Amino acid sequence: MRLLVATWGSPLTWRRARYTGVPPLNCPEGQTFTDLPCYRGVVDRVVVIALDSAAAAAAPRALVNEDALNCAREAGLSVRERGGDVEIFPAAEDYREWRRAVVNYVKCVAEASGGGEVDVVVAPAVGRLGMCRHVLRDPRAFLSISLAELYALLGGEAPSEIYLDTTHGVNYATTLAYELVHMLASLAVARGAAEAKVQTFNAVEAAGGEYEVARVYQANVRRIDLAAARATGGASGKVLRALALAAPLAVYYACREAEPPKAEEVVERFVQGVKIRAAEECAVEKPAVEPPEVVYGMLLAWEVCKAGWSNVVTEMRGDYFRKLSPLYETLVNEELAALNKLLTKRPAYCAPYYAFKNVGPEKWKRQRGCKGGKSPSATYGTSPRTPAS
C-alpha cells in the first residue's frame, strides 16, 4: 500500500497556482490551491494531518479563498465578516464537535482542490494561531496524537511506500511529521514488510510563479527503530527489552503479557481533557498526553508479538532479528543451533540452557531427577502461543 501523509495548516487564504512535479508525481495542467492532485494515481491512500486551529481562523477579505470559505459553511462552521476580515469558528464550544468540523472542512477543501477523497487526522496546535490561543505544554503531543490516530485509521494495513508532503504544513508540524513517517515505516517493518520506502516532498516557487513539488528526502527503512521506544514501560517495555537483548525465548514470554494497543484511548483521553474558553478571548487548553516514544513503543511491541513466537527450540525465530541487525540474526541462529545440538544428544530431563551449556556428561547425571516430564529438546513449556500474525 502506497500512503501519502500531508500536513495542513489553515486553507482559508491558500491561493491558486500551477504545480509541476518530479516523477513519479503527475500534476495537472491547470491551477489548483493544493498539490494533492499531483499524487492522484501515484498513491493508494491519502491522509491529511490537519491542525485543530484550522477551524478557528481569520483573514483579510481580499485574501480569502472562496472555495475554502464555502467548505467552512458546509462543515457547519460559523462565518462572519468584521472590520474587513473574514472569521470562521466552530458553532459548538465542544472539542469533539470542533474536531468533527475540522474533518468535514478539510475533506471538503481537498475535494474542491481536485485532490479527491482523503482521510483526516486532527492534531493539536500550539501557540496563537488564527482566532485562538492554543495552550499545550508539549508540542510533541502533535506526534503522539497523530501517531495513535493514524495507526488506528490504517488498521491492519502496512504501507510499503510512504510519501510525506510538507507543502501546506506550518512550523513544528513538518518536523514532527518527518519523525512520524519514520515511526510508521518502522512499524511496517515490524509487521512483516521487508522494507518501507520513505520520501518527503515540498513545493518550492519556480519561474513564472509556478511551484515545483520537489523530492527533498528519501530513505529505505529496513530496520526496526528501538531507540525511539526507550521510554516504554510495562508489558510493552518487557517485549522491546527482550528484543533488544536478542532473546527469542524472552520475547515469547514477554509477549504472553502483552495486550492489543488501545490507540483510540490515547486520543479519547486527550479529547476529553480539552477545555475551550471563549469568554473574552478564545483559549483552547489542552491536557498532557503520553510521550510519542511511549505511544510508539506500545504499538511496536504489539507488532513484534503479532509476528508469532514459540518456546519450542526448533521453532524459535532467528530471522526476525535481521530487522534489528544482521549481526543479531547471526548470533541468535548460532545460539539456537548450539542449543538444539546439545538437547538432541542428551537424555530427557528439564533444565534451563544456562544450567548445562558447556557442561560435560558427567554433570548431566546429577540433575536427571528434576520434575517436569518432557524433554527440553521438544519444548520449554506448554504455554499458549503468542497472537497469530
DRENDO-1510 file (C-alpha; in Angstrom, 1 decimal, always signed):
<recs>
REC; n; res; u; v; w
REC; 1; MET; +0.0; +0.0; +0.0 .
REC; 2; ARG; +1.3; +3.4; -1.0 .
REC; 3; LEU; +0.4; +6.1; +1.5 .
REC; 4; LEU; +0.5; +9.9; +1.3 .
REC; 5; VAL; +0.7; +11.8; +4.6 .
REC; 6; ALA; +0.2; +15.6; +4.1 .
REC; 7; THR; +0.4; +18.2; +6.8 .
REC; 8; TRP; -2.0; +21.1; +6.6 .
REC; 9; GLY; -2.4; +24.4; +8.5 .
REC; 10; SER; -5.3; +26.8; +7.6 .
REC; 11; PRO; -6.5; +26.7; +4.0 .
REC; 12; LEU; -8.6; +29.9; +4.3 .
REC; 13; THR; -6.0; +32.0; +2.4 .
REC; 14; TRP; -4.5; +29.5; +0.0 .
REC; 15; ARG; -4.3; +30.9; -3.5 .
REC; 16; ARG; -4.4; +29.1; -6.8 .
REC; 17; ALA; -1.1; +28.3; -8.5 .
REC; 18; ARG; +0.2; +25.9; -11.1 .
REC; 19; TYR; +2.1; +22.9; -9.8 .
REC; 20; THR; +4.7; +20.8; -11.5 .
REC; 21; GLY; +6.2; +17.7; -10.0 .
REC; 22; VAL; +9.2; +15.4; -10.4 .
REC; 23; PRO; +8.5; +11.8; -11.3 .
REC; 24; PRO; +6.5; +9.8; -10.2 .
REC; 25; LEU; +4.3; +12.8; -9.5 .
REC; 26; ASN; +1.9; +13.9; -12.2 .
REC; 27; CYS; +0.5; +17.4; -11.7 .
REC; 28; PRO; -2.5; +18.6; -13.7 .
REC; 29; GLU; -2.1; +21.4; -16.3 .
REC; 30; GLY; -4.4; +23.9; -14.7 .
REC; 31; GLN; -4.2; +25.8; -11.4 .
REC; 32; THR; -5.2; +24.5; -8.0 .
REC; 33; PHE; -4.8; +25.6; -4.4 .
REC; 34; THR; -3.2; +22.4; -3.1 .
REC; 35; ASP; -0.7; +20.0; -4.6 .
REC; 36; LEU; -2.8; +16.9; -3.7 .
REC; 37; PRO; -3.8; +16.4; -7.4 .
REC; 38; CYS; -0.1; +15.7; -8.2 .
REC; 39; TYR; -0.4; +12.4; -6.2 .
REC; 40; ARG; -3.5; +11.0; -7.9 .
REC; 41; GLY; -2.7; +7.6; -9.4 .
REC; 42; VAL; +0.6; +7.6; -7.6 .
REC; 43; VAL; -0.6; +6.6; -4.1 .
REC; 44; ASP; -3.4; +4.3; -2.9 .
REC; 45; ARG; -4.5; +6.3; +0.2 .
REC; 46; VAL; -4.2; +9.9; +1.3 .
REC; 47; VAL; -4.2; +11.1; +5.0 .
REC; 48; VAL; -4.2; +14.8; +5.8 .
REC; 49; ILE; -2.9; +15.7; +9.2 .
REC; 50; ALA; -4.7; +19.0; +9.9 .
REC; 51; LEU; -4.2; +21.2; +12.9 .
REC; 52; ASP; -7.3; +21.8; +15.0 .
REC; 53; SER; -6.6; +25.5; +14.7 .
REC; 54; ALA; -7.9; +25.3; +11.1 .
REC; 55; ALA; -11.5; +25.6; +12.4 .
REC; 56; ALA; -10.9; +28.9; +14.0 .
REC; 57; ALA; -9.2; +31.2; +11.5 .
REC; 58; ALA; -9.3; +34.8; +10.3 .
REC; 59; ALA; -8.0; +36.5; +7.2 .
REC; 60; PRO; -8.4; +39.8; +5.3 .
REC; 61; ARG; -11.4; +39.6; +2.9 .
REC; 62; ALA; -9.3; +40.2; -0.2 .
REC; 63; LEU; -7.1; +37.2; +0.6 .
REC; 64; VAL; -9.8; +34.7; +1.4 .
REC; 65; ASN; -10.1; +31.5; -0.8 .
REC; 66; GLU; -13.8; +31.3; -1.7 .
REC; 67; ASP; -13.7; +27.5; -2.1 .
REC; 68; ALA; -12.3; +27.2; +1.4 .
REC; 69; LEU; -14.9; +29.6; +2.7 .
REC; 70; ASN; -17.8; +27.7; +1.2 .
REC; 71; CYS; -16.3; +24.5; +2.7 .
REC; 72; ALA; -16.3; +26.1; +6.1 .
REC; 73; ARG; -20.0; +26.8; +5.7 .
REC; 74; GLU; -20.7; +23.2; +4.6 .
REC; 75; ALA; -18.8; +21.9; +7.6 .
REC; 76; GLY; -21.1; +23.8; +9.9 .
REC; 77; LEU; -18.5; +26.5; +10.9 .
REC; 78; SER; -19.8; +30.0; +11.8 .
REC; 79; VAL; -18.7; +32.6; +9.2 .
REC; 80; ARG; -18.8; +36.3; +9.9 .
REC; 81; GLU; -17.2; +39.4; +8.5 .
REC; 82; ARG; -15.9; +42.1; +10.9 .
REC; 83; GLY; -13.6; +45.1; +10.2 .
REC; 84; GLY; -12.6; +43.9; +6.8 .
REC; 85; ASP; -11.7; +40.4; +8.0 .
REC; 86; VAL; -13.5; +37.1; +7.5 .
REC; 87; GLU; -13.6; +34.8; +10.5 .
REC; 88; ILE; -14.6; +31.2; +10.8 .
REC; 89; PHE; -15.3; +29.5; +14.1 .
REC; 90; PRO; -16.8; +26.2; +15.3 .
REC; 91; ALA; -20.5; +26.7; +16.1 .
REC; 92; ALA; -20.3; +24.5; +19.3 .
REC; 93; GLU; -17.8; +25.0; +22.1 .
REC; 94; ASP; -17.2; +21.3; +22.4 .
REC; 95; TYR; -13.9; +19.9; +21.3 .
REC; 96; ARG; -15.3; +16.7; +20.0 .
REC; 97; GLU; -17.6; +18.7; +17.7 .
REC; 98; TRP; -14.7; +21.0; +17.0 .
REC; 99; ARG; -12.6; +18.1; +15.7 .
REC; 100; ARG; -15.6; +16.8; +13.7 .
REC; 101; ALA; -15.9; +20.2; +12.0 .
REC; 102; VAL; -12.2; +20.1; +11.1 .
REC; 103; VAL; -12.6; +16.7; +9.5 .
REC; 104; ASN; -15.5; +17.8; +7.4 .
REC; 105; TYR; -13.9; +21.1; +6.5 .
REC; 106; VAL; -10.6; +19.5; +5.3 .
REC; 107; LYS; -12.3; +16.8; +3.4 .
REC; 108; CYS; -14.3; +19.4; +1.5 .
REC; 109; VAL; -11.3; +21.5; +0.7 .
REC; 110; ALA; -9.3; +18.5; -0.5 .
REC; 111; GLU; -12.1; +17.6; -2.9 .
REC; 112; ALA; -12.6; +21.2; -4.1 .
REC; 113; SER; -8.9; +21.4; -4.9 .
REC; 114; GLY; -9.1; +18.3; -7.1 .
REC; 115; GLY; -7.3; +16.1; -4.5 .
REC; 116; GLY; -10.1; +13.5; -4.3 .
REC; 117; GLU; -11.0; +11.5; -1.2 .
REC; 118; VAL; -8.9; +11.9; +1.9 .
REC; 119; ASP; -8.9; +10.7; +5.4 .
REC; 120; VAL; -8.2; +13.3; +8.1 .
REC; 121; VAL; -6.3; +13.1; +11.3 .
REC; 122; VAL; -6.8; +16.1; +13.7 .
REC; 123; ALA; -3.6; +17.1; +15.5 .
REC; 124; PRO; -3.3; +19.7; +18.3 .
REC; 125; ALA; -1.9; +23.1; +17.5 .
REC; 126; VAL; +0.1; +25.2; +20.0 .
REC; 127; GLY; +0.5; +28.9; +20.3 .
REC; 128; ARG; -1.6; +31.8; +19.0 .
REC; 129; LEU; -3.0; +30.7; +15.6 .
REC; 130; GLY; -6.0; +32.2; +13.8 .
REC; 131; MET; -8.5; +33.4; +16.3 .
REC; 132; CYS; -7.4; +31.4; +19.4 .
REC; 133; ARG; -4.6; +30.8; +21.8 .
REC; 134; HIS; -3.8; +27.1; +22.0 .
REC; 135; VAL; -2.3; +26.2; +25.3 .
REC; 136; LEU; -0.3; +23.0; +25.0 .
REC; 137; ARG; +2.5; +22.0; +27.4 .
REC; 138; ASP; +4.5; +19.9; +24.9 .
REC; 139; PRO; +4.3; +20.5; +21.1 .
REC; 140; ARG; +5.3; +16.8; +20.7 .
REC; 141; ALA; +1.7; +16.0; +21.6 .
REC; 142; PHE; +1.2; +16.6; +17.9 .
REC; 143; LEU; +3.2; +13.4; +17.2 .
REC; 144; SER; +1.6; +11.4; +20.0 .
REC; 145; ILE; -2.0; +12.1; +18.8 .
REC; 146; SER; -1.1; +11.9; +15.1 .
REC; 147; LEU; +0.6; +8.5; +15.5 .
REC; 148; ALA; -2.1; +7.0; +17.6 .
REC; 149; GLU; -4.9; +8.2; +15.4 .
REC; 150; LEU; -3.2; +7.3; +12.1 .
REC; 151; TYR; -2.3; +3.8; +13.5 .
REC; 152; ALA; -6.0; +3.2; +14.4 .
REC; 153; LEU; -7.1; +4.6; +11.0 .
REC; 154; LEU; -4.8; +2.3; +9.0 .
REC; 155; GLY; -5.9; -0.8; +10.9 .
REC; 156; GLY; -4.1; -3.8; +9.6 .
REC; 157; GLU; -2.5; -2.1; +6.6 .
REC; 158; ALA; +1.3; -1.8; +6.5 .
REC; 159; PRO; +2.5; +0.8; +3.9 .
REC; 160; SER; +5.3; -0.3; +1.7 .
REC; 161; GLU; +5.8; +3.3; +0.5 .
REC; 162; ILE; +5.2; +6.4; +2.5 .
REC; 163; TYR; +5.1; +9.9; +0.8 .
REC; 164; LEU; +5.2; +12.9; +3.1 .
REC; 165; ASP; +4.1; +16.2; +1.7 .
REC; 166; THR; +5.0; +19.2; +3.8 .
REC; 167; THR; +3.9; +21.9; +1.4 .
REC; 168; HIS; +1.0; +23.2; +3.4 .
REC; 169; GLY; +2.3; +22.4; +6.9 .
REC; 170; VAL; +3.3; +25.0; +9.5 .
REC; 171; ASN; +6.4; +25.4; +11.8 .
REC; 172; TYR; +6.8; +22.4; +14.2 .
REC; 173; ALA; +4.3; +20.2; +12.4 .
REC; 174; THR; +6.5; +19.5; +9.4 .
REC; 175; THR; +9.5; +18.4; +11.6 .
REC; 176; LEU; +7.3; +16.1; +13.8 .
REC; 177; ALA; +5.6; +14.7; +10.7 .
REC; 178; TYR; +9.1; +13.6; +9.4 .
REC; 179; GLU; +9.6; +11.7; +12.7 .
REC; 180; LEU; +6.1; +10.3; +12.4 .
REC; 181; VAL; +6.6; +8.7; +8.9 .
REC; 182; HIS; +9.8; +7.1; +10.1 .
REC; 183; MET; +7.9; +5.6; +13.0 .
REC; 184; LEU; +5.2; +4.3; +10.6 .
REC; 185; ALA; +7.9; +2.8; +8.4 .
REC; 186; SER; +9.5; +1.0; +11.4 .
REC; 187; LEU; +6.0; -0.4; +12.4 .
REC; 188; ALA; +5.5; -1.6; +8.9 .
REC; 189; VAL; +8.9; -3.5; +9.0 .
REC; 190; ALA; +7.9; -4.9; +12.4 .
REC; 191; ARG; +4.7; -6.1; +10.9 .
REC; 192; GLY; +6.4; -8.0; +8.2 .
REC; 193; ALA; +7.4; -5.7; +5.3 .
REC; 194; ALA; +10.9; -6.3; +4.0 .
REC; 195; GLU; +11.3; -2.5; +3.8 .
REC; 196; ALA; +9.3; +0.7; +3.7 .
REC; 197; LYS; +10.3; +3.4; +1.3 .
REC; 198; VAL; +10.0; +7.0; +2.7 .
REC; 199; GLN; +10.0; +10.1; +0.5 .
REC; 200; THR; +9.5; +13.7; +1.5 .
REC; 201; PHE; +8.2; +16.3; -1.0 .
REC; 202; ASN; +7.8; +20.0; -0.7 .
REC; 203; ALA; +6.7; +22.7; -3.2 .
REC; 204; VAL; +9.1; +25.4; -4.0 .
REC; 205; GLU; +8.5; +28.5; -6.0 .
REC; 206; ALA; +9.9; +28.3; -9.6 .
REC; 207; ALA; +10.0; +30.7; -12.5 .
REC; 208; GLY; +6.8; +32.4; -13.7 .
REC; 209; GLY; +5.0; +31.9; -10.3 .
REC; 210; GLU; +4.8; +28.2; -10.7 .
REC; 211; TYR; +5.6; +25.8; -7.9 .
REC; 212; GLU; +7.6; +22.6; -8.3 .
REC; 213; VAL; +6.9; +19.8; -6.0 .
REC; 214; ALA; +10.4; +18.5; -5.4 .
REC; 215; ARG; +11.7; +15.5; -3.6 .
REC; 216; VAL; +13.8; +16.7; -0.6 .
REC; 217; TYR; +14.5; +13.4; +1.1 .
REC; 218; GLN; +14.2; +9.7; +0.6 .
REC; 219; ALA; +15.3; +6.6; +2.5 .
REC; 220; ASN; +14.6; +2.8; +2.5 .
REC; 221; VAL; +13.8; +1.7; +6.1 .
REC; 222; ARG; +14.7; -1.9; +6.7 .
REC; 223; ARG; +15.3; -1.8; +10.5 .
REC; 224; ILE; +13.1; -1.6; +13.5 .
REC; 225; ASP; +13.8; +1.6; +15.4 .
REC; 226; LEU; +14.1; +0.6; +19.1 .
REC; 227; ALA; +15.9; +3.8; +20.1 .
REC; 228; ALA; +12.6; +5.8; +19.7 .
REC; 229; ALA; +10.9; +3.4; +22.3 .
REC; 230; ARG; +13.4; +3.6; +25.2 .
REC; 231; ALA; +10.8; +5.3; +27.5 .
REC; 232; THR; +8.3; +2.4; +27.1 .
REC; 233; GLY; +7.5; +0.6; +30.3 .
REC; 234; GLY; +5.1; -2.2; +31.5 .
REC; 235; ALA; +4.5; -5.3; +29.4 .
REC; 236; SER; +5.4; -3.5; +26.2 .
REC; 237; GLY; +8.7; -2.4; +27.6 .
REC; 238; LYS; +9.5; -6.0; +28.5 .
REC; 239; VAL; +8.9; -7.1; +24.9 .
REC; 240; LEU; +11.1; -4.5; +23.5 .
REC; 241; ARG; +13.9; -5.1; +26.0 .
REC; 242; ALA; +13.8; -8.8; +25.2 .
REC; 243; LEU; +14.0; -8.0; +21.5 .
REC; 244; ALA; +17.0; -5.6; +22.1 .
REC; 245; LEU; +18.8; -8.4; +24.0 .
REC; 246; ALA; +18.3; -10.8; +21.0 .
REC; 247; ALA; +16.5; -13.3; +23.3 .
REC; 248; PRO; +13.7; -15.1; +21.4 .
REC; 249; LEU; +12.5; -17.1; +24.4 .
REC; 250; ALA; +12.3; -13.9; +26.5 .
REC; 251; VAL; +10.3; -12.3; +23.7 .
REC; 252; TYR; +7.9; -15.3; +23.8 .
REC; 253; TYR; +7.3; -15.0; +27.5 .
REC; 254; ALA; +7.1; -11.2; +27.4 .
REC; 255; CYS; +4.5; -11.4; +24.6 .
REC; 256; ARG; +2.3; -13.5; +26.8 .
REC; 257; GLU; +1.7; -10.4; +28.9 .
REC; 258; ALA; +1.2; -8.0; +26.0 .
REC; 259; GLU; -2.2; -6.7; +25.1 .
REC; 260; PRO; -3.5; -5.1; +21.9 .
REC; 261; PRO; -2.7; -1.4; +22.0 .
REC; 262; LYS; -5.6; +0.9; +22.6 .
REC; 263; ALA; -4.5; +3.7; +20.3 .
REC; 264; GLU; -8.0; +5.1; +20.2 .
REC; 265; GLU; -7.9; +5.5; +24.0 .
REC; 266; VAL; -4.9; +7.8; +23.8 .
REC; 267; VAL; -6.8; +10.1; +21.5 .
REC; 268; GLU; -10.0; +9.8; +23.6 .
REC; 269; ARG; -8.3; +10.8; +26.9 .
REC; 270; PHE; -6.8; +13.8; +25.2 .
REC; 271; VAL; -10.2; +14.9; +23.6 .
REC; 272; GLN; -12.0; +14.6; +27.0 .
REC; 273; GLY; -9.3; +16.7; +28.7 .
REC; 274; VAL; -9.5; +19.7; +26.3 .
REC; 275; LYS; -11.2; +22.9; +27.7 .
REC; 276; ILE; -12.4; +25.7; +25.4 .
REC; 277; ARG; -12.7; +29.1; +27.0 .
REC; 278; ALA; -14.2; +31.9; +24.8 .
REC; 279; ALA; -15.5; +34.4; +27.4 .
REC; 280; GLU; -13.1; +37.2; +26.5 .
REC; 281; GLU; -10.5; +35.8; +24.1 .
REC; 282; CYS; -10.6; +32.3; +22.6 .
REC; 283; ALA; -8.3; +29.9; +24.5 .
REC; 284; VAL; -8.1; +26.2; +24.0 .
REC; 285; GLU; -6.4; +24.5; +26.9 .
REC; 286; LYS; -5.1; +21.0; +26.1 .
REC; 287; PRO; -4.0; +18.3; +28.6 .
REC; 288; ALA; -0.8; +16.4; +28.8 .
REC; 289; VAL; -0.6; +13.3; +26.7 .
REC; 290; GLU; +1.6; +10.2; +26.6 .
REC; 291; PRO; +5.0; +11.0; +25.1 .
REC; 292; PRO; +5.3; +9.9; +21.5 .
REC; 293; GLU; +8.1; +7.4; +22.5 .
REC; 294; VAL; +5.6; +5.6; +24.8 .
REC; 295; VAL; +2.8; +5.6; +22.2 .
REC; 296; TYR; +5.2; +4.3; +19.5 .
REC; 297; GLY; +6.7; +1.6; +21.9 .
REC; 298; MET; +3.2; +0.3; +22.8 .
REC; 299; LEU; +2.3; +0.0; +19.1 .
REC; 300; LEU; +5.7; -1.5; +18.2 .
REC; 301; ALA; +5.6; -4.2; +21.0 .
REC; 302; TRP; +2.3; -5.4; +19.7 .
REC; 303; GLU; +3.5; -5.6; +16.1 .
REC; 304; VAL; +6.5; -7.6; +17.3 .
REC; 305; CYS; +4.3; -10.0; +19.2 .
REC; 306; LYS; +1.9; -10.5; +16.3 .
REC; 307; ALA; +4.9; -11.9; +14.3 .
REC; 308; GLY; +4.4; -15.2; +16.4 .
REC; 309; TRP; +6.9; -16.5; +18.8 .
REC; 310; SER; +7.4; -20.1; +20.2 .
REC; 311; ASN; +9.0; -21.7; +23.2 .
REC; 312; VAL; +9.8; -24.8; +21.1 .
REC; 313; VAL; +13.5; -24.8; +20.3 .
REC; 314; THR; +13.3; -25.8; +16.7 .
REC; 315; GLU; +10.6; -23.2; +16.1 .
REC; 316; MET; +12.4; -20.2; +17.7 .
REC; 317; ARG; +13.0; -17.4; +15.3 .
REC; 318; GLY; +16.4; -16.1; +14.5 .
REC; 319; ASP; +15.4; -14.5; +11.1 .
REC; 320; TYR; +13.2; -11.8; +12.8 .
REC; 321; PHE; +16.3; -10.3; +14.4 .
REC; 322; ARG; +17.5; -9.3; +11.0 .
REC; 323; LYS; +15.1; -6.5; +11.4 .
REC; 324; LEU; +17.4; -5.1; +14.1 .
REC; 325; SER; +20.8; -6.1; +12.7 .
REC; 326; PRO; +22.2; -8.9; +10.5 .
REC; 327; LEU; +24.7; -9.5; +13.4 .
REC; 328; TYR; +21.8; -10.1; +15.8 .
REC; 329; GLU; +20.4; -12.7; +13.4 .
REC; 330; THR; +23.7; -14.5; +13.1 .
REC; 331; LEU; +24.2; -14.6; +16.9 .
REC; 332; VAL; +20.7; -15.9; +17.6 .
REC; 333; ASN; +20.9; -18.5; +14.9 .
REC; 334; GLU; +24.2; -19.8; +16.1 .
REC; 335; GLU; +23.0; -19.9; +19.7 .
REC; 336; LEU; +19.8; -21.8; +18.7 .
REC; 337; ALA; +21.8; -24.2; +16.6 .
REC; 338; ALA; +24.2; -24.9; +19.6 .
REC; 339; LEU; +21.2; -25.3; +21.9 .
REC; 340; ASN; +19.4; -27.7; +19.6 .
REC; 341; LYS; +22.6; -29.8; +19.2 .
REC; 342; LEU; +23.1; -30.2; +22.9 .
REC; 343; LEU; +19.5; -31.1; +23.5 .
REC; 344; THR; +19.4; -33.8; +20.8 .
REC; 345; LYS; +22.5; -35.5; +22.3 .
REC; 346; ARG; +21.4; -35.9; +25.9 .
REC; 347; PRO; +18.8; -37.8; +27.9 .
REC; 348; ALA; +15.4; -36.4; +28.7 .
REC; 349; TYR; +15.4; -34.0; +31.7 .
REC; 350; CYS; +14.4; -30.5; +32.3 .
REC; 351; ALA; +16.8; -27.6; +32.9 .
REC; 352; PRO; +17.4; -24.2; +31.5 .
REC; 353; TYR; +20.0; -23.8; +28.9 .
REC; 354; TYR; +22.5; -21.9; +31.1 .
REC; 355; ALA; +22.5; -24.9; +33.6 .
REC; 356; PHE; +24.2; -27.3; +31.2 .
REC; 357; LYS; +25.8; -25.4; +28.4 .
REC; 358; ASN; +29.5; -26.3; +28.2 .
REC; 359; VAL; +28.9; -28.8; +31.0 .
REC; 360; GLY; +30.2; -32.4; +30.4 .
REC; 361; PRO; +28.1; -35.6; +30.5 .
REC; 362; GLU; +29.4; -36.4; +34.0 .
REC; 363; LYS; +27.5; -33.5; +35.4 .
REC; 364; TRP; +24.3; -34.1; +33.5 .
REC; 365; LYS; +23.5; -37.1; +35.6 .
REC; 366; ARG; +23.3; -35.1; +38.8 .
REC; 367; GLN; +20.3; -33.2; +37.6 .
REC; 368; ARG; +18.4; -36.1; +35.9 .
REC; 369; GLY; +15.9; -36.3; +38.8 .
REC; 370; CYS; +14.2; -32.9; +38.2 .
REC; 371; LYS; +10.5; -32.8; +37.7 .
REC; 372; GLY; +8.8; -31.7; +34.5 .
REC; 373; GLY; +8.4; -34.7; +32.3 .
REC; 374; LYS; +9.1; -33.7; +28.8 .
REC; 375; SER; +12.4; -33.5; +27.1 .
REC; 376; PRO; +13.7; -29.9; +26.6 .
REC; 377; SER; +14.5; -30.9; +23.1 .
REC; 378; ALA; +10.8; -30.8; +22.5 .
REC; 379; THR; +9.7; -27.7; +24.4 .
REC; 380; TYR; +10.4; -25.4; +27.3 .
REC; 381; GLY; +6.8; -25.4; +28.4 .
REC; 382; THR; +3.2; -25.8; +27.3 .
REC; 383; SER; +2.2; -22.1; +27.5 .
REC; 384; PRO; -0.1; -20.9; +24.7 .
REC; 385; ARG; +1.4; -19.3; +21.6 .
REC; 386; THR; +1.6; -15.6; +21.0 .
REC; 387; PRO; -1.0; -14.0; +18.7 .
REC; 388; ALA; -1.0; -15.2; +15.2 .
REC; 389; SER; +0.1; -12.8; +12.5 .
</recs>
